[in-house]
Amino acid sequence: MMAEMRQGRNGGKLKSGNTINVGRPKLPDLKEAMAKVLGEEKDGRTALEAILAALRLKAARGDAKAAELLLKYTYRQPTQEIDLKSNGKEMRSWTVKSV
């Protein structure tokens, strides 16, 4: 039995029951992918170790951005409290986390 055809939105023909937009394909888990890539070994050390060593070397040579990255992700920046007030009365208290 042949499927019934129907008119599509742009004048094309579709088989009944079929849809064009079936959603985006499922992406692989980012943490798993990163763990796999950064865990690969070459010359007795992982890719992560090689990246961190290169970043440390750049920081030691005076690269401020490299130093900031190392310190920020090692020690985490402290959270900051922000109090919003209206006519002297407290509205809400927000905590802002730096990325």
N, CA, C and O of each residue as an XYZ file, in Angstrom:
396
protein
N       0.835     -1.166      0.000
C       0.000      0.000      0.000
C       0.887      1.239      0.000
O       1.830      1.330      0.787
N       0.598      2.165     -0.855
C       1.398      3.370     -0.997
C       0.956      4.410      0.025
O      -0.237      4.574      0.280
N       1.951      5.128      0.620
C       1.633      6.155      1.615
C       0.949      7.330      0.940
O       1.277      7.689     -0.191
N       0.007      7.919      1.636
C      -0.722      9.071      1.116
C       0.190     10.296      1.112
O       0.932     10.517      2.069
N       0.141     11.088      0.047
C       0.969     12.282     -0.071
C       0.142     13.496      0.339
O      -1.070     13.525      0.125
N       0.797     14.500      0.930
C       0.126     15.735      1.298
C       1.009     16.913      0.923
O       2.209     16.765      0.692
N       0.397     18.072      0.870
C       1.093     19.292      0.479
C       1.947     19.802      1.639
O       1.444     19.920      2.756
N       3.231     20.107      1.402
C       4.104     20.703      2.407
C       3.898     22.211      2.468
O       3.183     22.777      1.642
N       4.521     22.856      3.441
C       4.380     24.302      3.613
C       4.881     25.098      2.423
O       4.294     26.124      2.080
N       5.932     24.657      1.799
C       6.526     25.398      0.687
C       6.165     24.795     -0.669
O       6.894     24.965     -1.646
N       5.063     24.107     -0.720
C       4.597     23.551     -1.985
C       5.147     22.172     -2.299
O       4.765     21.578     -3.308
N       6.038     21.641     -1.458
C       6.593     20.310     -1.690
C       5.630     19.223     -1.269
O       4.597     19.510     -0.663
N       5.947     17.999     -1.575
C       5.100     16.860     -1.224
C       5.740     16.076     -0.082
O       6.944     15.820     -0.087
N       4.924     15.703      0.890
C       5.365     14.910      2.026
C       4.504     13.667      2.148
O       3.310     13.686      1.849
N       5.134     12.581      2.594
C       4.352     11.400      2.910
C       3.670     11.661      4.238
O       4.278     12.221      5.150
N       2.433     11.268      4.354
C       1.702     11.458      5.607
C       2.435     10.751      6.733
O       2.936      9.638      6.574
N       2.486     11.429      7.880
C       3.149     10.848      9.042
C       4.608     11.232      9.153
O       5.190     11.106     10.230
N       5.212     11.692      8.086
C       6.609     12.097      8.132
C       6.713     13.580      8.476
O       5.865     14.379      8.081
N       7.728     13.926      9.194
C       7.988     15.326      9.474
C       9.396     15.661      9.030
O      10.267     14.793      8.991
N       9.611     16.898      8.702
C      10.939     17.318      8.268
C      11.813     17.619      9.475
O      12.973     17.209      9.508
N      11.280     18.328     10.469
C      12.063     18.720     11.634
C      11.914     17.665     12.717
O      10.937     17.665     13.466
N      12.867     16.785     12.794
C      12.819     15.730     13.802
C      13.699     16.065     14.997
O      13.919     15.209     15.854
N      14.201     17.279     15.072
C      15.032     17.695     16.193
C      16.510     17.585     15.866
O      16.912     17.008     14.856
N      17.290     18.151     16.743
C      18.735     18.114     16.567
C      19.277     16.759     16.965
O      18.718     16.084     17.829
N      20.369     16.363     16.332
C      20.971     15.091     16.746
C      21.543     15.223     18.159
O      21.987     16.300     18.555
N      21.531     14.145     18.900
C      22.053     14.157     20.261
C      23.570     14.296     20.219
O      24.258     13.562     19.510
N      24.075     15.248     20.990
C      25.511     15.479     21.051
C      26.141     14.567     22.094
O      25.478     14.173     23.054
N      27.416     14.226     21.918
C      28.074     13.416     22.944
C      28.238     14.223     24.229
O      28.253     15.453     24.192
N      28.359     13.545     25.351
C      28.540     14.200     26.637
C      29.876     14.932     26.645
O      30.917     14.329     26.381
N      29.852     16.231     26.947
C      31.049     17.063     26.888
C      32.098     16.616     27.897
O      33.284     16.574     27.572
N      31.683     16.282     29.113
C      32.652     15.860     30.131
C      33.363     14.580     29.715
O      34.572     14.445     29.904
N      32.618     13.650     29.152
C      33.224     12.393     28.699
C      34.204     12.645     27.561
O      35.296     12.077     27.540
N      33.816     13.496     26.613
C      34.683     13.799     25.480
C      35.962     14.489     25.941
O      37.051     14.158     25.473
N      35.832     15.455     26.865
C      37.009     16.160     27.383
C      37.924     15.208     28.136
O      39.144     15.268     27.983
N      37.349     14.337     28.941
C      38.145     13.375     29.698
C      38.925     12.460     28.756
O      40.087     12.136     29.004
N      38.271     12.055     27.679
C      38.931     11.169     26.713
C      40.095     11.885     26.022
O      41.197     11.346     25.925
N      39.836     13.098     25.548
C      40.860     13.851     24.817
C      42.016     14.253     25.730
O      43.183     14.080     25.376
N      41.687     14.790     26.907
C      42.733     15.264     27.811
C      43.471     14.130     28.512
O      44.554     14.341     29.058
N      42.904     12.944     28.504
C      43.540     11.793     29.131
C      44.483     11.033     28.214
O      45.194     10.132     28.660
N      44.493     11.392     26.923
C      45.376     10.710     25.974
C      46.829     10.945     26.374
O      47.214     12.064     26.714
N      47.630      9.887     26.333
C      49.026      9.988     26.739
C      49.972     10.012     25.551
O      49.750      9.361     24.530
N      51.028     10.781     25.718
C      52.104     10.827     24.730
C      53.374     11.093     25.513
O      53.421     12.017     26.325
N      54.381     10.312     25.285
C      55.673     10.454     25.963
C      55.539     10.411     27.488
O      56.264     11.114     28.192
N      54.626      9.598     27.996
C      54.506      9.389     29.430
C      53.712     10.427     30.194
O      53.665     10.374     31.423
N      53.078     11.383     29.496
C      52.220     12.332     30.205
C      50.966     12.610     29.394
O      50.947     12.506     28.167
N      49.916     12.969     30.133
C      48.624     13.186     29.480
C      48.613     14.533     28.773
O      49.456     15.395     29.022
N      47.645     14.690     27.894
C      47.479     15.965     27.192
C      47.200     17.075     28.191
O      47.684     18.194     28.020
N      46.428     16.785     29.227
C      46.132     17.783     30.252
C      47.409     18.236     30.949
O      47.607     19.433     31.162
N      48.271     17.298     31.304
C      49.536     17.648     31.944
C      50.397     18.511     31.031
O      51.041     19.450     31.497
N      50.417     18.208     29.743
C      51.203     18.993     28.789
C      50.653     20.413     28.664
O      51.417     21.376     28.597
N      49.335     20.538     28.632
C      48.700     21.857     28.524
C      48.988     22.686     29.769
O      49.337     23.862     29.672
N      48.840     22.066     30.944
C      49.095     22.788     32.191
C      50.555     23.204     32.315
O      50.844     24.294     32.808
N      51.473     22.359     31.876
C      52.892     22.706     31.932
C      53.186     23.892     31.014
O      53.947     24.787     31.382
N      52.590     23.902     29.827
C      52.794     25.020     28.898
C      52.189     26.305     29.456
O      52.767     27.382     29.313
N      51.031     26.189     30.088
C      50.380     27.356     30.682
C      51.212     27.902     31.844
O      51.361     29.115     31.987
N      51.750     27.005     32.669
C      52.607     27.408     33.787
C      53.867     28.104     33.283
O      54.293     29.101     33.865
N      54.461     27.598     32.222
C      55.658     28.211     31.648
C      55.359     29.620     31.145
O      56.141     30.542     31.373
N      54.222     29.788     30.458
C      53.840     31.117     29.979
C      53.620     32.076     31.143
O      54.037     33.233     31.087
N      52.967     31.593     32.197
C      52.722     32.436     33.367
C      54.044     32.836     34.022
O      54.211     33.988     34.423
N      54.980     31.898     34.135
C      56.274     32.183     34.747
C      57.084     33.184     33.924
O      57.932     33.894     34.465
N      56.828     33.241     32.634
C      57.540     34.181     31.754
C      56.861     35.545     31.690
O      57.299     36.427     30.950
N      55.786     35.718     32.470
C      55.162     37.027     32.560
C      53.847     37.193     31.822
O      53.323     38.305     31.759
N      53.301     36.131     31.265
C      52.009     36.223     30.576
C      50.909     36.343     31.630
O      50.574     35.365     32.299
N      50.348     37.547     31.773
C      49.356     37.811     32.815
C      48.091     36.980     32.625
O      47.512     36.519     33.609
N      47.654     36.781     31.398
C      46.433     36.002     31.137
C      46.629     34.544     31.555
O      45.733     33.936     32.141
N      47.796     33.991     31.252
C      48.088     32.615     31.646
C      48.104     32.491     33.165
O      47.568     31.530     33.716
N      48.722     33.466     33.849
C      48.766     33.456     35.315
C      47.356     33.567     35.887
O      47.005     32.863     36.834
N      46.549     34.460     35.303
C      45.168     34.630     35.762
C      44.376     33.335     35.624
O      43.646     32.954     36.540
N      44.512     32.665     34.502
C      43.805     31.399     34.290
C      44.207     30.358     35.325
O      43.360     29.703     35.932
N      45.523     30.219     35.517
C      45.988     29.229     36.487
C      45.459     29.524     37.882
O      44.947     28.631     38.557
N      45.582     30.768     38.312
C      45.144     31.123     39.657
C      43.629     31.052     39.808
O      43.120     30.582     40.825
N      42.924     31.515     38.806
C      41.460     31.535     38.859
C      40.884     30.127     38.970
O      39.974     29.889     39.764
N      41.407     29.200     38.183
C      40.849     27.852     38.193
C      41.458     26.970     39.280
O      40.930     25.897     39.572
N      42.550     27.407     39.873
C      43.123     26.650     40.977
C      42.491     27.061     42.293
O      42.121     26.210     43.102
N      42.365     28.365     42.509
C      41.897     28.865     43.799
C      40.481     29.429     43.780
O      39.957     29.790     44.834
N      39.866     29.514     42.644
C      38.510     30.051     42.489
C      38.405     31.460     43.049
O      38.887     31.740     44.147
N      37.783     32.328     42.301
C      37.565     33.678     42.779
C      36.481     33.655     43.844
O      35.532     32.878     43.740
N      36.606     34.499     44.871
C      35.566     34.538     45.894
C      34.260     35.091     45.321
O      34.264     35.914     44.406
N      33.153     34.622     45.876
C      31.859     35.143     45.435
C      31.681     36.552     45.983
O      32.280     36.913     46.996
N      30.866     37.332     45.317
C      30.630     38.711     45.710
C      29.156     38.891     46.036
O      28.294     38.497     45.250
N      28.860     39.479     47.181
C      27.485     39.766     47.574
C      27.092     41.142     47.060
O      27.860     42.095     47.187
N      25.913     41.250     46.487
C      25.383     42.525     46.020
C      24.017     42.717     46.661
O      23.116     41.903     46.461
N      23.859     43.789     47.429
C      22.569     44.109     48.047
C      21.899     45.201     47.236
O      22.460     46.280     47.047
N      20.708     44.921     46.763
C      19.936     45.914     46.033
C      18.964     46.579     46.999
O      18.242     45.900     47.728
N      18.949     47.895     47.000
C      18.065     48.614     47.917
C      17.216     49.611     47.141
O      17.651     50.160     46.129
N      16.004     49.835     47.625
C      15.097     50.806     47.044
C      14.544     51.652     48.181
O      13.873     51.136     49.075
N      14.821     52.937     48.148
C      14.412     53.846     49.225
C      14.875     53.351     50.593
O      14.157     53.478     51.585
N      16.084     52.786     50.634
C      16.646     52.324     51.903
C      16.170     50.966     52.354
O      16.690     50.446     53.341
N      15.199     50.360     51.678
C      14.688     49.044     52.063
C      15.330     47.989     51.173
O      15.478     48.178     49.965
N      15.710     46.871     51.795
C      16.352     45.798     51.051
C      15.337     45.116     50.138
O      14.214     44.816     50.543
N      15.763     44.877     48.882
C      14.893     44.178     47.940
C      15.278     42.708     47.867
O      14.453     41.833     48.129
N      16.510     42.438     47.518
C      17.007     41.071     47.387
C      18.509     41.061     47.609
O      19.177     42.090     47.510
N      19.017     39.891     47.906
C      20.454     39.714     48.024
C      20.885     38.758     46.908
O      20.326     37.670     46.767
N      21.859     39.159     46.135
C      22.327     38.345     45.009
C      23.754     37.901     45.273
O      24.541     38.640     45.864
N      24.083     36.709     44.842
C      25.453     36.228     44.870
C      25.912     36.078     43.445
O      25.260     35.406     42.646
N      27.028     36.699     43.117
C      27.560     36.664     41.756
C      28.805     35.810     41.758
O      29.748     36.078     42.503
N      28.817     34.783     40.930
C      30.001     33.943     40.803
C      30.743     34.347     39.545
O      30.140     34.484     38.481
N      32.017     34.533     39.658
C      32.828     34.847     38.499
C      33.075     33.580     37.708
O      33.179     32.492     38.274
N      33.166     33.722     36.417
C      33.377     32.580     35.539
C      34.824     32.434     35.208
O      35.200     31.521     34.474
